[in-house]
Amino acid sequence: MKETIDKETIAVDDKMLEQIDAYYDFWFQINDIYRIWAQKHNTNETTVFILQVIDTGAPFCTQNEIGSKLFLPKQTVSIVLSGLEKKGYIVREPNPSDRRNKIVKFTEQGARYARGLLDELKAMELEAFASIAPEKRLAISETFALLAGSLSKASLKISCPPC
């Protein structure tokens, strides 16, 4: 089977379509693993990843940095941070260098909570990665980098029809 896609002629065979389908299957499976893991810890994966960004940005990060790093809308970041603030895990303060953007910091309680959660998650990820040969781990990282770049370039070529 051959077909063309878009205005450029891209030869597509059944094997490539199967590979894209397999990619989706694995992507959904990995997302589901993180979702289930987060649920077992009474949270969600978005919150876990936001905690990770705050942790790696210590002593503080900004709301914009969180959104940019995780490719999340400002509203989503704000909602999650409001929930963390209500639980006493973070504080948000005005950024003296940019009043429109808040600085986000862990409270002492929040740092303990995040550390426990993130250490357990990292242990799971380390166990999984340790079961993969070093050259395959490198190939995974390199392939994801290539795919992200290729998808980014391809997405710039596509014009969205008016909604």
DOLOSE-419087 format. One line per field, with one value per atom (N, C-alpha, C): x, y, z. Coordinates in nm, 4 decimals, always signed. Each point is the difference from the previous one (the first is absolute). Layout:
BEGIN
px <- c(X, ...) $
py <- c(Y, ...) $
pz <- c(Z, ...) $
//
This chain:
BEGIN
px <- c(+0.0844, -0.0844, +0.0888, -0.0271, +0.0703, -0.1057, +0.0283, -0.0891, +0.0853, -0.0563, +0.0736, -0.0681, +0.0807, -0.0501, +0.0409, -0.0922, +0.0252, +0.0375, +0.0513, +0.0357, +0.1321, +0.0857, +0.1255, -0.0305, +0.0730, -0.0214, +0.0875, -0.0655, +0.0695, -0.0503, +0.0900, -0.0392, -0.0253, -0.1185, -0.0379, -0.0349, +0.0657, -0.0330, -0.0667, -0.0515, -0.0689, +0.0894, +0.1293, +0.0938, +0.0092, +0.0079, +0.0085, -0.1280, -0.1139, -0.1267, -0.0077, +0.0488, +0.0046, +0.0920, +0.1127, +0.0941, -0.0615, -0.0752, -0.0685, -0.1043, -0.0747, -0.0988, +0.0682, +0.1133, +0.0736, +0.0499, +0.0480, +0.0447, -0.1142, -0.1193, -0.1163, -0.0284, +0.0003, -0.0286, +0.0966, +0.1289, +0.0995, -0.0119, -0.0269, -0.0166, -0.1169, -0.1137, -0.1171, +0.0285, +0.0722, +0.0337, +0.0880, +0.1011, +0.0883, -0.0776, -0.0828, -0.0821, -0.0893, -0.0564, -0.0885, +0.0765, +0.1230, +0.0823, +0.0212, +0.0343, +0.0187, -0.1319, -0.1110, -0.1311, -0.0372, +0.0153, -0.0336, +0.0929, +0.1297, +0.0949, -0.0409, -0.0336, -0.0404, -0.1289, -0.0966, -0.1258, +0.0262, +0.0905, +0.0325, +0.0605, +0.0506, +0.0593, -0.0922, -0.1290, -0.1040, +0.0264, +0.0495, +0.0236, -0.0197, +0.0460, -0.0065, +0.1358, +0.0195, +0.1318, +0.0398, -0.0948, +0.0337, +0.0584, -0.0611, +0.0503, +0.1388, +0.0206, +0.1316, +0.1069, -0.0296, +0.1000, +0.0219, -0.1032, +0.0173, +0.0877, -0.0217, +0.0867, +0.1450, +0.0187, +0.1362, +0.0668, -0.0740, +0.0567, +0.0342, -0.0885, +0.0278, +0.1250, +0.0093, +0.1136, +0.1316, +0.0004, +0.1242, +0.0333, -0.0980, +0.0236, +0.0393, +0.0118, +0.0282, +0.1193, -0.0012, -0.0914, -0.1376, -0.0164, -0.1323, -0.0036, -0.1209, -0.0192, -0.1190, -0.0327, -0.1147, -0.1116, -0.1206, -0.1133, +0.0251, +0.0571, +0.0294, +0.0992, +0.1007, +0.0977, -0.0671, -0.0939, -0.0720, -0.0779, -0.0767, -0.0790, +0.0858, +0.1117, +0.0897, +0.0660, +0.0452, +0.0695, -0.0941, -0.1245, -0.0947, -0.0969, +0.0126, -0.0894, -0.1459, -0.0245, -0.1341, -0.0544, -0.1311, -0.0604, +0.0118, +0.0042, +0.0104, -0.1115, -0.1214, -0.1140, +0.0197, +0.0512, +0.0238, +0.1028, +0.1097, +0.1047, -0.0580, -0.0774, -0.0582, -0.0937, -0.0818, -0.0947, +0.0756, +0.1019, +0.0773, +0.0725, +0.0610, +0.0709, -0.0957, -0.1200, -0.0984, -0.0308, -0.0144, -0.0244, +0.1167, +0.1217, +0.1195, +0.0130, -0.0385, +0.0064, -0.1009, -0.1209, -0.1037, +0.0438, +0.0774, +0.0496, +0.1222, +0.0506, +0.1155, +0.1336, +0.0020, +0.1222, +0.0873, -0.0615, +0.0756, -0.0469, +0.0812, -0.0407, +0.0326, -0.0829, +0.0253, +0.0211, +0.1057, +0.0339, +0.0224, -0.0223, +0.0293, +0.1484, +0.0268, +0.1370, +0.0479, +0.1016, +0.0431, +0.0494, +0.0507, +0.0507, -0.1086, -0.1143, -0.1106, -0.1296, -0.0661, -0.1194, -0.1149, +0.0038, -0.1083, +0.0163, +0.1160, +0.0302, +0.0350, -0.0640, +0.0224, +0.1154, +0.0705, +0.1023, -0.0713, +0.0377, -0.0599, +0.1092, -0.0304, +0.0955, -0.0742, +0.0735, -0.0542, +0.0001, -0.1020, +0.0068, +0.0818, +0.0309, +0.0732, -0.0800, -0.1310, -0.0887, -0.0049, -0.0061, -0.0054, +0.1277, +0.1139, +0.1282, +0.0066, -0.0474, -0.0009, -0.0936, -0.1194, -0.0987, +0.0565, +0.0510, +0.0531, +0.1173, +0.0912, +0.1183, -0.0406, -0.0937, -0.0451, -0.0610, -0.0866, -0.0669, +0.0997, +0.0818, +0.0933, +0.1099, +0.0439, +0.0999, -0.0568, -0.1247, -0.0624, -0.0184, -0.0415, -0.0158, +0.1348, +0.1034, +0.1332, +0.0497, -0.0297, +0.0402, -0.0662, -0.1281, -0.0707, +0.0642, +0.0271, +0.0596, +0.1408, +0.0780, +0.1352, -0.0038, -0.0931, -0.0134, -0.0343, -0.0926, -0.0397, +0.1173, +0.0683, +0.1122, +0.1170, +0.0206, +0.1099, -0.0208, -0.1249, -0.0279, +0.0218, +0.0374, +0.0235, +0.1502, +0.0528, +0.1436, +0.0362, +0.1199, +0.0404, -0.0125, +0.0374, -0.0083, -0.1451, -0.0901, -0.1425, -0.0583, +0.0460, -0.0452, +0.0405, +0.1229, +0.0476, -0.0833, -0.0287, -0.0807, -0.1402, -0.0572, -0.1322, +0.0052, +0.0970, +0.0128, +0.0237, +0.0912, +0.0306, -0.1204, -0.0731, -0.1156, -0.1122, -0.0235, -0.1023, +0.0387, +0.1275, +0.0454, -0.0248, +0.0325, -0.0245, -0.1489, -0.0811, -0.1440, -0.0587, +0.0410, -0.0503, +0.0359, +0.1227, +0.0410, -0.0768, -0.0170, -0.0716, -0.1470, -0.0625, -0.1399, -0.0158, +0.0942, -0.0045, +0.0079, +0.0936, +0.0135, -0.1249, -0.0510, -0.1185, -0.1218, -0.0105, -0.1172, -0.0001, +0.1180, +0.0080, -0.0480, +0.0042, -0.0412, -0.1519, -0.0653, -0.1425, -0.0793, -0.0911, -0.0875, -0.1320, -0.0448, -0.1249, -0.1174, -0.1018, -0.1191, -0.0711, -0.0743, -0.0712, -0.0989, -0.0087, -0.0908, -0.1412) $
py <- c(-0.1182, +0.1182, +0.1244, +0.0886, +0.1283, +0.1088, +0.1051, +0.1159, +0.1231, +0.1143, +0.1245, +0.0782, +0.0786, +0.0801, +0.1436, +0.0913, +0.1439, +0.0341, +0.1195, +0.0461, -0.0586, -0.0308, -0.0656, -0.1475, -0.0620, -0.1424, -0.0769, -0.0686, -0.0841, -0.1419, -0.0854, -0.1384, -0.0649, -0.0537, -0.0639, -0.1448, -0.0907, -0.1399, -0.0526, -0.1219, -0.0605, -0.0085, -0.0252, -0.0149, +0.1310, +0.1132, +0.1286, +0.0273, -0.0307, +0.0199, -0.0887, -0.1240, -0.0898, +0.0559, +0.0582, +0.0571, +0.1196, +0.0810, +0.1132, -0.0528, -0.1015, -0.0595, -0.0568, -0.0673, -0.0560, +0.1123, +0.1087, +0.1161, +0.0508, +0.0165, +0.0432, -0.0969, -0.1290, -0.0994, +0.0134, +0.0141, +0.0116, +0.1335, +0.1065, +0.1319, -0.0027, -0.0558, -0.0093, -0.0891, -0.1086, -0.0912, +0.0692, +0.0721, +0.0713, +0.1072, +0.0764, +0.1008, -0.0643, -0.1151, -0.0684, -0.0506, -0.0445, -0.0453, +0.1158, +0.1184, +0.1169, +0.0422, -0.0081, +0.0361, -0.0919, -0.1301, -0.0981, +0.0172, +0.0198, +0.0198, +0.1214, +0.1086, +0.1218, -0.0232, -0.0686, -0.0299, -0.0795, -0.0959, -0.0800, +0.0863, +0.1181, +0.0928, +0.1198, -0.0198, +0.1002, +0.1344, -0.0052, +0.1230, -0.0319, +0.0874, -0.0249, +0.0294, -0.0472, +0.0120, +0.1449, +0.0863, +0.1410, +0.0602, -0.0280, +0.0509, -0.0552, -0.1279, -0.0608, +0.0699, +0.0238, +0.0632, +0.1463, +0.0676, +0.1376, -0.0002, -0.0953, -0.0116, -0.0225, -0.0799, -0.0291, +0.1267, +0.0826, +0.1235, +0.0967, +0.0102, +0.0867, -0.0502, -0.1313, -0.0595, +0.0265, -0.0183, +0.0207, +0.1483, +0.0868, +0.1434, +0.0635, -0.0809, +0.0510, +0.0939, +0.1072, +0.0243, +0.0505, +0.0415, +0.0389, -0.0078, +0.0030, +0.0120, +0.0929, +0.0266, +0.0860, -0.0820, +0.0546, -0.0661, -0.0152, +0.1018, -0.0085, -0.1114, -0.0169, -0.1070, -0.1370, -0.0158, -0.1276, -0.0270, +0.0990, -0.0164, -0.0274, +0.0722, -0.0185, -0.1368, -0.0433, -0.1291, -0.1164, +0.0094, -0.1106, +0.0199, +0.1114, +0.0309, -0.0014, +0.0648, +0.0072, +0.1420, +0.0132, +0.1332, +0.0672, +0.1329, +0.0760, -0.0366, -0.0188, -0.0310, -0.1339, -0.0994, -0.1307, +0.0121, +0.0704, +0.0196, +0.0728, +0.1034, +0.0784, -0.0841, -0.0824, -0.0854, -0.0995, -0.0656, -0.0976, +0.0701, +0.1157, +0.0724, +0.0469, +0.0391, +0.0396, -0.1167, -0.1193, -0.1186, -0.0306, +0.0119, -0.0243, +0.1060, +0.1221, +0.1087, -0.0234, -0.0441, -0.0279, -0.1110, -0.0950, -0.1094, +0.0414, +0.1201, +0.0489, -0.0497, -0.0483, -0.0551, +0.1049, +0.1065, +0.1050, +0.1368, +0.0987, +0.1404, +0.0663, +0.0977, +0.0809, +0.1431, +0.0590, +0.1358, +0.0818, +0.1308, +0.0828, -0.0087, -0.0039, -0.0013, +0.1451, +0.0367, +0.1397, +0.0490, -0.0926, +0.0421, -0.0017, -0.0630, -0.0045, -0.0188, +0.1061, -0.0038, -0.0828, -0.0246, -0.0773, -0.1494, -0.0417, -0.1421, -0.0297, -0.1020, -0.0349, -0.0988, +0.0168, -0.0957, -0.1101, -0.1236, -0.1155, -0.0678, -0.0226, -0.0670, -0.1051, -0.1051, -0.0978, +0.0574, -0.0379, +0.0186, -0.1166, +0.0011, -0.1134, -0.1290, +0.0096, -0.1158, -0.0446, +0.0952, -0.0308, -0.0649, +0.0471, -0.0588, -0.1460, -0.0295, -0.1394, -0.0856, +0.0526, -0.0720, -0.0295, +0.1038, -0.0161, -0.0967, +0.0146, -0.0859, -0.1465, -0.0313, -0.1388, -0.0537, +0.0785, -0.0412, -0.0144, +0.1016, +0.0001, -0.1040, -0.0258, -0.1055, -0.1365, -0.0236, -0.1281, -0.0140, +0.1075, -0.0027, -0.0243, +0.0693, -0.0161, -0.1430, -0.0611, -0.1389, -0.0928, +0.0247, -0.0806, +0.0193, +0.1248, +0.0282, -0.0583, +0.0102, -0.0565, -0.1517, -0.0642, -0.1450, -0.0373, +0.0742, -0.0276, +0.0226, +0.1130, +0.0299, -0.0954, -0.0452, -0.0927, -0.1345, -0.0320, -0.1276, +0.0087, +0.1163, +0.0215, +0.0199, -0.0624, +0.0126, +0.1469, +0.0415, +0.1407, +0.0561, -0.0775, +0.0502, +0.0197, -0.0819, +0.0156, +0.1215, +0.0253, +0.1217, +0.1238, +0.0005, +0.1126, +0.0128, -0.1136, +0.0016, +0.0554, -0.0337, +0.0527, +0.1522, +0.0536, +0.1455, +0.0665, -0.0552, +0.0587, -0.0056, -0.1113, -0.0157, +0.0950, +0.0150, +0.0959, +0.1422, +0.0334, +0.1335, +0.0208, -0.1010, +0.0088, +0.0133, -0.0805, +0.0035, +0.1348, +0.0531, +0.1305, +0.1078, -0.0016, +0.0979, -0.0157, -0.1236, -0.0259, +0.0379, -0.0337, +0.0376, +0.1515, +0.0661, +0.1460, +0.0624, -0.0472, +0.0515, -0.0290, -0.1228, -0.0373, +0.0805, +0.0283, +0.0741, +0.1432, +0.0559, +0.1367, +0.0085, -0.1124, -0.0026, -0.0138, -0.0430, -0.0292, +0.1227, +0.0396, +0.1120, -0.0590, +0.0504, -0.0485, +0.0701, -0.0766, +0.0639, +0.0813, +0.1027, +0.0787, -0.0872, +0.0234, -0.0800, +0.0483) $
pz <- c(+0.0000, +0.0000, +0.0000, -0.0906, -0.0042, -0.0011, +0.0751, -0.0045, +0.0202, -0.0330, +0.0204, +0.1104, +0.0703, +0.1103, -0.0245, +0.0225, -0.0110, -0.1436, -0.0212, -0.1331, -0.0452, +0.0963, -0.0341, -0.0211, -0.0869, -0.0215, +0.0972, +0.0903, +0.0970, -0.0230, -0.0384, -0.0216, +0.1348, +0.0148, +0.1253, -0.0305, +0.0696, -0.0182, +0.1264, -0.0093, +0.1137, +0.1229, -0.0223, +0.1116, +0.0793, -0.0709, +0.0694, +0.0787, -0.0582, +0.0704, +0.1248, -0.0117, +0.1161, +0.1084, -0.0404, +0.0968, +0.0730, -0.0721, +0.0646, +0.0979, -0.0398, +0.0909, +0.1246, -0.0178, +0.1145, +0.0903, -0.0601, +0.0771, +0.0880, -0.0584, +0.0786, +0.1141, -0.0302, +0.1037, +0.1180, -0.0300, +0.1076, +0.0729, -0.0744, +0.0607, +0.0981, -0.0438, +0.0879, +0.1208, -0.0217, +0.1094, +0.1037, -0.0462, +0.0929, +0.0762, -0.0705, +0.0678, +0.1051, -0.0330, +0.0940, +0.1223, -0.0191, +0.1132, +0.0976, -0.0521, +0.0864, +0.0649, -0.0747, +0.0554, +0.1160, -0.0197, +0.1042, +0.1200, -0.0258, +0.1090, +0.0833, -0.0667, +0.0711, +0.0785, -0.0589, +0.0701, +0.1273, -0.0063, +0.1186, +0.1102, -0.0374, +0.0965, +0.0254, -0.0323, +0.0249, -0.0662, -0.1223, -0.0759, -0.1473, -0.0870, -0.1439, -0.0621, -0.1216, -0.0620, -0.0271, -0.0285, -0.0220, +0.1267, +0.1127, +0.1277, +0.0286, -0.0247, +0.0236, -0.0836, -0.1269, -0.0870, +0.0382, +0.0477, +0.0478, +0.1245, +0.0911, +0.1187, -0.0425, -0.1034, -0.0479, -0.0526, -0.0737, -0.0535, +0.1133, +0.0986, +0.1154, +0.0716, +0.0176, +0.0700, -0.0731, -0.1303, -0.0750, -0.0151, +0.0196, -0.0093, +0.1311, +0.1060, +0.1346, -0.0010, +0.0778, +0.1104, -0.0430, -0.1252, -0.0471, -0.1517, -0.0540, -0.1440, -0.0203, -0.1230, -0.0275, -0.0635, +0.0065, -0.0636, -0.1494, -0.0631, -0.1437, -0.0306, +0.0852, -0.0218, +0.0054, +0.0926, +0.0113, -0.1277, -0.0448, -0.1217, -0.1217, -0.0116, -0.1145, +0.0001, +0.1151, +0.0107, -0.0316, +0.0483, -0.0155, -0.1170, -0.0714, -0.1115, +0.0461, +0.1136, +0.0567, -0.0108, -0.0190, -0.0012, +0.1375, +0.0004, +0.1246, +0.0972, -0.0524, +0.0858, +0.0720, -0.0697, +0.0616, +0.1114, -0.0270, +0.1009, +0.1199, -0.0244, +0.1088, +0.0869, -0.0626, +0.0743, +0.0875, -0.0563, +0.0774, +0.1147, -0.0278, +0.1056, +0.1095, -0.0363, +0.1020, +0.0929, -0.0569, +0.0818, +0.0921, -0.0513, +0.0819, +0.1095, -0.0319, +0.0974, +0.1123, -0.0348, +0.1008, +0.0952, -0.0504, +0.0838, +0.0817, -0.0243, +0.0742, -0.0538, -0.1252, -0.0572, -0.0692, -0.0484, -0.0680, +0.0460, -0.0288, +0.0117, -0.1336, -0.0338, -0.1195, +0.0457, -0.0505, +0.0372, -0.1260, +0.0082, -0.1174, -0.0361, -0.1282, -0.0491, -0.0069, +0.0775, +0.0000, -0.1360, -0.0834, -0.1308, -0.1081, +0.0280, -0.0961, +0.0779, +0.0321, +0.0851, -0.0595, -0.1307, -0.0629, +0.0219, +0.0444, +0.0145, +0.1449, +0.0560, +0.1403, +0.0152, +0.1120, +0.0411, +0.0785, -0.0252, +0.0672, +0.0816, +0.1293, +0.0898, +0.0814, +0.0363, +0.0925, +0.1412, +0.0762, +0.1440, +0.0538, +0.1269, +0.0582, -0.0164, +0.0277, -0.0153, -0.1461, -0.0919, -0.1422, -0.0502, +0.0499, -0.0400, +0.0443, +0.1215, +0.0483, -0.0849, -0.0271, -0.0813, -0.1386, -0.0652, -0.1359, -0.0013, +0.0969, +0.0038, +0.0112, +0.0888, +0.0149, -0.1282, -0.0595, -0.1228, -0.1153, -0.0195, -0.1126, +0.0148, +0.1231, +0.0209, -0.0365, +0.0360, -0.0333, -0.1516, -0.0648, -0.1448, -0.0681, +0.0453, -0.0582, +0.0178, +0.1146, +0.0233, -0.1025, -0.0288, -0.0997, -0.1375, -0.0361, -0.1302, -0.0108, +0.1060, -0.0006, -0.0158, +0.0690, -0.0135, -0.1441, -0.0598, -0.1381, -0.0957, +0.0147, -0.0897, +0.0210, +0.1232, +0.0283, -0.0700, -0.0301, -0.0670, -0.1513, -0.0480, -0.1427, -0.0204, -0.1010, -0.0297, -0.0238, +0.0456, -0.0134, -0.1416, -0.1005, -0.1371, -0.0446, +0.0526, -0.0325, +0.0718, +0.1239, +0.0720, -0.0786, -0.0484, -0.0797, -0.1278, -0.0626, -0.1224, +0.0273, +0.1142, +0.0367, +0.0053, +0.0724, +0.0145, -0.1346, -0.0783, -0.1303, -0.0934, +0.0041, -0.0875, +0.0402, +0.1296, +0.0438, -0.0384, +0.0088, -0.0406, -0.1497, -0.0811, -0.1444, -0.0300, +0.0672, -0.0234, +0.0402, +0.1144, +0.0441, -0.1020, -0.0486, -0.1003, -0.1301, -0.0442, -0.1256, +0.0114, +0.1133, +0.0192, +0.0059, +0.0639, +0.0084, -0.1393, -0.0815, -0.1367, -0.0820, +0.0092, -0.0777, +0.0433, +0.1291, +0.0489, -0.0503, -0.0285, -0.0515, -0.1450, -0.0706, -0.1400, -0.0148, +0.1049, -0.0077, +0.0429, -0.0839, +0.0383, +0.0480, +0.1115, +0.0585, -0.0669, -0.0364, -0.0579, +0.1082, -0.0381, +0.1012, +0.0762, +0.1273, +0.0840, -0.0136) $
//
